[in-house]
Amino acid sequence: MTEPDPVSRLLETARGNPTDEPFRVTGVMMQYYHVCTRELWFESRNLEIDRENPTVVRGTRVDDTAYSENRRNLHLGMISLDVLEDGRILEVKPSSALTEPARMQLSYYLWYLEHVADVERNGVLAHPRERKREPVELTEERTEKVEAAIRGIYDVVTRESPPSAEEKPFCEACAYHDFCWC
């Protein structure tokens, strides 16, 4: 018997019809998959990050204060969204240093809305400290990338042990740094 495709498994879980083993993907998981699969594996095991990490503190502060007068929070199944007054989905990041992972996180939110809630929306990736905003649409190419990433996430989180540590330029700032390098 062949195992169900992770995308189908995720959709069935999101729609309240889970297979034998429900499969969930959050926006943070999508971002971590594109930054560091080891970080993703730790997060999938509920290993708590260092909340006092300066990068985490800065990100939380920017997320809590930016656009606060023009947005509202929406929790929908596996995802938690910030929605602008005009209906666009907003993803706020403190820096544009890791733009593609943030873009994929936002693309996943748009994909989830379309495939689970049957709602089509556009998004905005915002870096308020840099005064940058980027529109994000769920194109066919983005849809394919999201679904490939869902399959990749499934591969990572179902492993018995984490992927090998590999030094990256941003490791020092990572909230999981101590798990990898100490």
TORKOL-4160 file (C-alpha; in steps of 0.2 Angstrom, whole numbers, padded with zeros to 4 digits, m for minus):
182
<pt num="1" X="0000" Y="0000" Z="0000"/>
<pt num="2" X="0007" Y="0017" Z="m0005"/>
<pt num="3" X="0008" Y="0031" Z="0008"/>
<pt num="4" X="m0003" Y="0046" Z="0005"/>
<pt num="5" X="0005" Y="0061" Z="m0003"/>
<pt num="6" X="0010" Y="0073" Z="0011"/>
<pt num="7" X="0000" Y="0087" Z="0002"/>
<pt num="8" X="m0015" Y="0077" Z="0002"/>
<pt num="9" X="m0012" Y="0071" Z="0020"/>
<pt num="10" X="m0010" Y="0090" Z="0026"/>
<pt num="11" X="m0026" Y="0095" Z="0017"/>
<pt num="12" X="m0036" Y="0080" Z="0024"/>
<pt num="13" X="m0030" Y="0085" Z="0042"/>
<pt num="14" X="m0034" Y="0104" Z="0039"/>
<pt num="15" X="m0052" Y="0099" Z="0033"/>
<pt num="16" X="m0055" Y="0089" Z="0048"/>
<pt num="17" X="m0053" Y="0072" Z="0040"/>
<pt num="18" X="m0036" Y="0066" Z="0045"/>
<pt num="19" X="m0028" Y="0050" Z="0039"/>
<pt num="20" X="m0021" Y="0038" Z="0052"/>
<pt num="21" X="m0007" Y="0050" Z="0056"/>
<pt num="22" X="m0012" Y="0068" Z="0054"/>
<pt num="23" X="0000" Y="0080" Z="0046"/>
<pt num="24" X="0001" Y="0098" Z="0051"/>
<pt num="25" X="0012" Y="0112" Z="0044"/>
<pt num="26" X="0013" Y="0129" Z="0051"/>
<pt num="27" X="0020" Y="0145" Z="0044"/>
<pt num="28" X="0035" Y="0145" Z="0055"/>
<pt num="29" X="0038" Y="0127" Z="0049"/>
<pt num="30" X="0038" Y="0133" Z="0031"/>
<pt num="31" X="0050" Y="0147" Z="0035"/>
<pt num="32" X="0062" Y="0135" Z="0045"/>
<pt num="33" X="0062" Y="0123" Z="0030"/>
<pt num="34" X="0069" Y="0136" Z="0019"/>
<pt num="35" X="0081" Y="0142" Z="0032"/>
<pt num="36" X="0088" Y="0127" Z="0040"/>
<pt num="37" X="0080" Y="0109" Z="0041"/>
<pt num="38" X="0089" Y="0105" Z="0057"/>
<pt num="39" X="0080" Y="0120" Z="0065"/>
<pt num="40" X="0063" Y="0113" Z="0057"/>
<pt num="41" X="0066" Y="0096" Z="0065"/>
<pt num="42" X="0069" Y="0104" Z="0082"/>
<pt num="43" X="0054" Y="0114" Z="0081"/>
<pt num="44" X="0044" Y="0099" Z="0075"/>
<pt num="45" X="0049" Y="0091" Z="0092"/>
<pt num="46" X="0042" Y="0106" Z="0102"/>
<pt num="47" X="0060" Y="0110" Z="0108"/>
<pt num="48" X="0058" Y="0127" Z="0115"/>
<pt num="49" X="0068" Y="0141" Z="0107"/>
<pt num="50" X="0078" Y="0153" Z="0117"/>
<pt num="51" X="0065" Y="0167" Z="0120"/>
<pt num="52" X="0079" Y="0179" Z="0126"/>
<pt num="53" X="0089" Y="0177" Z="0110"/>
<pt num="54" X="0091" Y="0195" Z="0104"/>
<pt num="55" X="0085" Y="0190" Z="0086"/>
<pt num="56" X="0069" Y="0183" Z="0093"/>
<pt num="57" X="0066" Y="0198" Z="0105"/>
<pt num="58" X="0068" Y="0210" Z="0090"/>
<pt num="59" X="0057" Y="0200" Z="0079"/>
<pt num="60" X="0043" Y="0199" Z="0092"/>
<pt num="61" X="0044" Y="0218" Z="0095"/>
<pt num="62" X="0043" Y="0222" Z="0076"/>
<pt num="63" X="0029" Y="0210" Z="0074"/>
<pt num="64" X="0019" Y="0217" Z="0089"/>
<pt num="65" X="0021" Y="0235" Z="0084"/>
<pt num="66" X="0021" Y="0237" Z="0065"/>
<pt num="67" X="0005" Y="0241" Z="0056"/>
<pt num="68" X="m0005" Y="0238" Z="0073"/>
<pt num="69" X="m0018" Y="0251" Z="0069"/>
<pt num="70" X="m0022" Y="0243" Z="0051"/>
<pt num="71" X="m0022" Y="0224" Z="0055"/>
<pt num="72" X="m0031" Y="0211" Z="0064"/>
<pt num="73" X="m0026" Y="0193" Z="0069"/>
<pt num="74" X="m0035" Y="0178" Z="0062"/>
<pt num="75" X="m0032" Y="0160" Z="0067"/>
<pt num="76" X="m0037" Y="0147" Z="0055"/>
<pt num="77" X="m0033" Y="0129" Z="0058"/>
<pt num="78" X="m0014" Y="0127" Z="0056"/>
<pt num="79" X="m0010" Y="0145" Z="0052"/>
<pt num="80" X="m0011" Y="0162" Z="0061"/>
<pt num="81" X="m0013" Y="0177" Z="0050"/>
<pt num="82" X="m0012" Y="0196" Z="0051"/>
<pt num="83" X="m0024" Y="0203" Z="0039"/>
<pt num="84" X="m0024" Y="0221" Z="0033"/>
<pt num="85" X="m0040" Y="0231" Z="0033"/>
<pt num="86" X="m0041" Y="0229" Z="0014"/>
<pt num="87" X="m0041" Y="0210" Z="0015"/>
<pt num="88" X="m0023" Y="0207" Z="0010"/>
<pt num="89" X="m0013" Y="0195" Z="0021"/>
<pt num="90" X="0002" Y="0203" Z="0030"/>
<pt num="91" X="0019" Y="0195" Z="0035"/>
<pt num="92" X="0030" Y="0206" Z="0045"/>
<pt num="93" X="0049" Y="0203" Z="0047"/>
<pt num="94" X="0062" Y="0213" Z="0055"/>
<pt num="95" X="0074" Y="0212" Z="0041"/>
<pt num="96" X="0075" Y="0207" Z="0023"/>
<pt num="97" X="0090" Y="0196" Z="0026"/>
<pt num="98" X="0080" Y="0180" Z="0023"/>
<pt num="99" X="0067" Y="0186" Z="0011"/>
<pt num="100" X="0064" Y="0170" Z="0002"/>
<pt num="101" X="0060" Y="0160" Z="0017"/>
<pt num="102" X="0048" Y="0174" Z="0023"/>
<pt num="103" X="0040" Y="0175" Z="0005"/>
<pt num="104" X="0038" Y="0156" Z="0006"/>
<pt num="105" X="0029" Y="0157" Z="0023"/>
<pt num="106" X="0017" Y="0170" Z="0016"/>
<pt num="107" X="0015" Y="0160" Z="0000"/>
<pt num="108" X="0010" Y="0145" Z="0011"/>
<pt num="109" X="m0003" Y="0156" Z="0020"/>
<pt num="110" X="m0011" Y="0161" Z="0003"/>
<pt num="111" X="m0010" Y="0142" Z="m0003"/>
<pt num="112" X="m0018" Y="0137" Z="0013"/>
<pt num="113" X="m0032" Y="0150" Z="0012"/>
<pt num="114" X="m0036" Y="0145" Z="m0006"/>
<pt num="115" X="m0035" Y="0126" Z="m0004"/>
<pt num="116" X="m0043" Y="0124" Z="0013"/>
<pt num="117" X="m0054" Y="0139" Z="0015"/>
<pt num="118" X="m0058" Y="0142" Z="m0003"/>
<pt num="119" X="m0053" Y="0160" Z="m0001"/>
<pt num="120" X="m0041" Y="0169" Z="m0013"/>
<pt num="121" X="m0031" Y="0183" Z="m0007"/>
<pt num="122" X="m0015" Y="0192" Z="m0011"/>
<pt num="123" X="m0001" Y="0196" Z="0002"/>
<pt num="124" X="0011" Y="0209" Z="0007"/>
<pt num="125" X="0028" Y="0205" Z="0014"/>
<pt num="126" X="0034" Y="0220" Z="0025"/>
<pt num="127" X="0050" Y="0225" Z="0032"/>
<pt num="128" X="0045" Y="0240" Z="0042"/>
<pt num="129" X="0062" Y="0245" Z="0049"/>
<pt num="130" X="0069" Y="0245" Z="0031"/>
<pt num="131" X="0053" Y="0254" Z="0025"/>
<pt num="132" X="0051" Y="0240" Z="0012"/>
<pt num="133" X="0035" Y="0231" Z="0006"/>
<pt num="134" X="0033" Y="0218" Z="m0007"/>
<pt num="135" X="0017" Y="0211" Z="m0015"/>
<pt num="136" X="0015" Y="0192" Z="m0015"/>
<pt num="137" X="0003" Y="0183" Z="m0026"/>
<pt num="138" X="0000" Y="0164" Z="m0026"/>
<pt num="139" X="0005" Y="0160" Z="m0044"/>
<pt num="140" X="0006" Y="0143" Z="m0052"/>
<pt num="141" X="0025" Y="0143" Z="m0049"/>
<pt num="142" X="0023" Y="0148" Z="m0031"/>
<pt num="143" X="0010" Y="0134" Z="m0028"/>
<pt num="144" X="0022" Y="0121" Z="m0035"/>
<pt num="145" X="0035" Y="0128" Z="m0023"/>
<pt num="146" X="0024" Y="0127" Z="m0008"/>
<pt num="147" X="0018" Y="0109" Z="m0012"/>
<pt num="148" X="0036" Y="0104" Z="m0015"/>
<pt num="149" X="0041" Y="0112" Z="0002"/>
<pt num="150" X="0026" Y="0103" Z="0011"/>
<pt num="151" X="0033" Y="0086" Z="0004"/>
<pt num="152" X="0051" Y="0091" Z="0010"/>
<pt num="153" X="0044" Y="0096" Z="0027"/>
<pt num="154" X="0036" Y="0079" Z="0029"/>
<pt num="155" X="0052" Y="0071" Z="0025"/>
<pt num="156" X="0062" Y="0081" Z="0038"/>
<pt num="157" X="0049" Y="0080" Z="0052"/>
<pt num="158" X="0046" Y="0061" Z="0050"/>
<pt num="159" X="0065" Y="0057" Z="0052"/>
<pt num="160" X="0071" Y="0049" Z="0068"/>
<pt num="161" X="0085" Y="0060" Z="0070"/>
<pt num="162" X="0089" Y="0078" Z="0065"/>
<pt num="163" X="0098" Y="0083" Z="0049"/>
<pt num="164" X="0116" Y="0086" Z="0051"/>
<pt num="165" X="0122" Y="0103" Z="0057"/>
<pt num="166" X="0129" Y="0114" Z="0044"/>
<pt num="167" X="0137" Y="0131" Z="0047"/>
<pt num="168" X="0127" Y="0145" Z="0039"/>
<pt num="169" X="0131" Y="0164" Z="0040"/>
<pt num="170" X="0116" Y="0166" Z="0052"/>
<pt num="171" X="0119" Y="0152" Z="0064"/>
<pt num="172" X="0125" Y="0164" Z="0078"/>
<pt num="173" X="0109" Y="0173" Z="0078"/>
<pt num="174" X="0098" Y="0157" Z="0078"/>
<pt num="175" X="0087" Y="0153" Z="0093"/>
<pt num="176" X="0092" Y="0135" Z="0092"/>
<pt num="177" X="0111" Y="0138" Z="0091"/>
<pt num="178" X="0115" Y="0129" Z="0107"/>
<pt num="179" X="0106" Y="0113" Z="0101"/>
<pt num="180" X="0118" Y="0113" Z="0086"/>
<pt num="181" X="0135" Y="0119" Z="0092"/>
<pt num="182" X="0137" Y="0117" Z="0111"/>
